[in-house]
């Protein structure tokens, strides 16, 4: 791994052009202030926020000390539940495993839940090289994909785009990826969300293979936890006949009760 996403320019090169982009700076200023304000309100709802963070840190530290045992326990639990575990040593092996699994189904399309792990290993590009088209279903990732762009933030990948730019992307490119944007599409959030919903619903109902990451993997039960806010996660996890989850080993927690801490923190 080179330490950057596939196709990403070096930071000094990207920074030189980005800092001169006044529209980009306005977009980021507005979005980051909004996100920080919302986070502050959410944290204020929890009287034990600092204690929760410390509890999560201790669980993670304890997990890492015995990670080998937790991973084997996880594999046993997933297998007992009817799943199959594949181990990958690096990005190339992970991409090869996923491509082989998709090819085994005979399908040439997959729908995806937002996943930083698959972004970091360049899975979409690897699948494309094998003749497999991956459709992003997270709203922000959809915007990035349709705009032939790259994600700019780990949580909000399209933070660098404003509503007008998103409208133009939907209007100009949705038709080449599936259902076109409605005629006369405005830049109102409700209309943009509805355009994305209609576009993606067609994909959800057709797809036979789904690909996800996971927020947590519970070694005790073999449970993979995917947290989402748009409904696309549930569609990708439940409608396709085959689900492939690409998850880093750092996502493991030992026991089901550990989720109490992490889900509150999240």
C-alpha positions in Angstrom: 0.0 0.0 0.0 1.2 3.5 -0.8 -0.6 5.1 2.1 -3.1 7.0 -0.1 -6.2 6.0 -1.9 -5.9 4.7 -5.5 -5.5 7.6 -7.9 -5.0 10.2 -5.2 -2.3 12.8 -6.0 0.4 13.6 -3.5 -0.8 16.0 -0.7 1.5 19.0 -1.7 0.2 18.8 -5.2 -3.5 18.5 -4.1 -3.1 21.3 -1.5 -1.7 23.8 -4.0 -4.8 23.7 -6.1 -7.3 23.2 -3.3 -6.3 26.2 -1.2 -6.9 28.5 -4.2 -10.5 27.1 -4.8 -12.7 29.7 -3.1 -15.9 27.6 -3.6 -14.3 24.6 -2.1 -13.3 26.6 1.0 -16.8 27.9 1.4 -18.2 24.4 1.1 -15.9 23.1 3.7 -16.3 26.0 6.1 -20.1 25.6 6.1 -20.0 21.8 6.4 -17.4 21.5 9.1 -19.1 24.1 11.3 -22.4 22.3 10.9 -20.9 18.9 11.8 -19.0 20.3 14.8 -22.2 21.9 16.1 -24.1 18.7 15.8 -21.4 16.7 17.5 -21.3 19.1 20.4 -25.0 18.8 20.9 -24.8 15.0 20.8 -22.0 14.9 23.3 -23.9 17.2 25.6 -26.7 14.7 25.9 -24.3 12.2 27.6 -23.3 13.0 31.2 -20.7 10.2 31.1 -19.1 11.0 27.7 -15.5 11.0 29.0 -16.1 7.8 30.9 -17.6 6.1 27.8 -14.5 7.1 25.7 -12.2 5.7 28.4 -14.2 2.5 28.6 -14.0 2.1 24.9 -10.2 2.6 24.9 -9.7 0.0 27.6 -11.8 -2.6 25.7 -9.8 -1.9 22.6 -6.5 -2.2 24.4 -7.5 -5.4 26.1 -8.7 -6.8 22.7 -5.4 -6.0 21.0 -3.4 -7.9 23.7 -5.3 -11.1 22.8 -6.2 -10.3 19.2 -5.1 -13.7 17.8 -7.5 -15.5 20.2 -10.4 -13.2 19.4 -9.9 -13.6 15.7 -10.0 -17.4 15.9 -13.1 -17.2 18.2 -14.7 -14.9 15.7 -14.0 -17.3 12.8 -15.5 -20.2 14.7 -18.7 -18.2 15.6 -19.2 -16.9 12.0 -18.7 -20.4 10.6 -21.2 -21.9 13.1 -23.7 -19.3 12.0 -23.3 -20.4 8.4 -20.9 -17.8 7.1 -17.5 -18.4 5.5 -14.3 -16.5 6.6 -11.5 -15.6 4.2 -8.2 -14.2 5.5 -6.3 -11.7 3.4 -2.8 -10.6 4.2 -2.9 -7.5 2.0 -5.0 -5.4 -0.3 -4.2 -7.4 -3.4 -5.2 -10.7 -1.8 -8.4 -9.1 -0.4 -9.4 -7.8 -3.8 -8.6 -11.1 -5.4 -10.8 -13.0 -2.9 -13.7 -10.6 -3.4 -13.5 -10.8 -7.2 -13.4 -14.6 -7.1 -16.4 -14.7 -4.9 -18.4 -12.4 -7.2 -17.4 -14.3 -10.3 -18.5 -17.5 -8.6 -22.0 -16.2 -8.5 -22.0 -15.4 -12.2 -22.9 -11.8 -11.6 -21.2 -8.7 -13.1 -22.7 -6.1 -10.8 -22.6 -5.5 -7.0 -24.2 -2.9 -4.7 -22.0 -1.5 -1.9 -22.5 0.0 1.6 -20.1 2.8 2.4 -16.8 1.1 3.5 -13.5 2.8 4.1 -11.7 -0.5 4.0 -12.8 -1.2 0.4 -11.9 2.4 -0.5 -8.4 2.0 1.0 -7.7 -1.2 -0.8 -9.0 0.1 -4.1 -11.7 -2.6 -4.4 -13.9 -0.8 -7.0 -11.0 -0.4 -9.3 -10.0 -4.0 -8.9 -13.5 -5.2 -9.6 -13.7 -3.0 -12.7 -10.5 -4.6 -14.0 -12.3 -8.0 -13.7 -15.4 -6.7 -15.6 -17.5 -6.2 -12.4 -19.3 -2.9 -11.8 -19.6 -1.8 -8.2 -22.4 0.7 -7.4 -22.1 2.9 -4.3 -25.3 3.3 -2.4 -24.4 5.7 0.4 -25.7 9.1 -0.8 -22.3 10.8 -0.4 -20.4 8.0 -2.0 -22.9 8.0 -4.8 -22.2 11.7 -5.4 -18.4 11.0 -5.4 -18.8 8.0 -7.8 -21.1 9.8 -10.2 -18.8 12.8 -10.2 -15.8 10.6 -11.0 -14.3 12.1 -7.9 -12.6 10.9 -4.7 -13.9 11.0 -1.1 -12.6 14.0 0.9 -13.6 13.0 4.4 -13.8 9.7 6.3 -17.3 10.3 7.5 -18.7 12.7 4.9 -17.0 11.8 1.6 -18.8 14.6 -0.4 -18.2 17.4 2.1 -16.5 19.4 -0.6 -19.6 19.6 -2.8 -22.5 22.0 -2.4 -26.1 21.4 -3.4 -25.8 23.1 -6.8 -22.8 20.9 -7.7 -24.7 17.8 -6.6 -27.7 18.7 -8.7 -25.5 19.2 -11.7 -23.8 15.8 -11.1 -27.1 14.0 -10.8 -28.6 15.7 -13.9 -25.5 15.1 -16.1 -24.4 11.6 -15.1 -27.2 9.5 -13.4 -28.6 8.4 -16.8 -25.3 6.7 -17.8 -25.3 4.7 -14.5 -29.0 3.7 -14.4 -32.2 5.6 -13.8 -31.8 9.3 -14.9 -32.5 12.2 -12.6 -36.0 13.6 -12.8 -36.7 16.4 -15.2 -36.3 19.9 -13.7 -34.4 18.7 -10.7 -33.7 21.5 -8.2 -31.0 21.7 -5.6 -33.3 21.3 -2.6 -32.2 18.5 -0.3 -35.5 16.7 -0.5 -35.5 16.6 -4.3 -31.8 15.5 -4.4 -32.5 12.7 -1.8 -35.6 11.6 -3.8 -33.6 11.5 -7.0 -31.0 9.3 -5.3 -33.7 7.1 -3.8 -35.3 6.4 -7.1 -32.0 5.8 -8.8 -30.8 3.4 -6.2 -34.0 1.5 -5.7 -33.6 0.1 -9.2 -30.2 -1.2 -8.2 -31.3 -2.7 -4.9 -34.1 -4.7 -6.5 -31.8 -6.1 -9.2 -28.6 -6.8 -7.4 -27.7 -10.4 -6.5 -24.5 -9.5 -4.6 -23.9 -7.0 -1.9 -20.6 -5.8 -0.4 -20.2 -4.1 3.0 -17.7 -3.3 5.6 -18.6 -3.4 9.3 -18.4 -1.1 12.3 -17.8 -4.0 14.7 -17.3 -7.7 14.7 -18.3 -9.6 17.9 -16.0 -12.6 18.5 -18.4 -14.1 21.0 -21.4 -14.3 18.6 -19.9 -13.9 15.1 -22.1 -10.8 14.7 -21.1 -8.1 12.1 -22.6 -4.7 13.0 -23.2 -2.2 10.2 -24.5 1.2 11.4 -26.2 3.3 8.8 -28.6 6.3 8.6 -30.1 6.2 5.1 -31.7 2.8 4.8 -29.2 1.8 2.1 -27.3 -0.5 4.5 -30.4 -2.6 5.2 -31.2 -2.9 1.5 -27.6 -4.0 0.7 -27.4 -6.4 3.6 -30.8 -8.1 3.2 -31.9 -8.0 -0.5 -29.0 -9.6 -2.3 -28.5 -13.4 -2.3 -24.8 -13.1 -1.5 -23.2 -10.7 1.0 -19.4 -10.1 1.1 -18.2 -8.1 4.1 -14.6 -6.7 3.9 -13.6 -5.9 7.5 -10.2 -5.0 9.1 -9.2 -7.0 12.1 -9.2 -3.9 14.2 -13.0 -4.0 14.2 -13.1 -7.0 16.6 -14.6 -6.7 20.0 -14.6 -9.7 22.3 -18.2 -9.9 23.7 -21.7 -8.8 22.8 -22.0 -6.6 25.9 -19.0 -4.5 24.6 -21.4 -3.1 22.0 -23.2 -1.2 24.8 -20.1 1.1 25.1 -19.3 1.5 21.5 -22.8 2.0 20.1 -23.4 4.8 22.7 -20.1 6.4 21.8 -20.8 6.1 18.1 
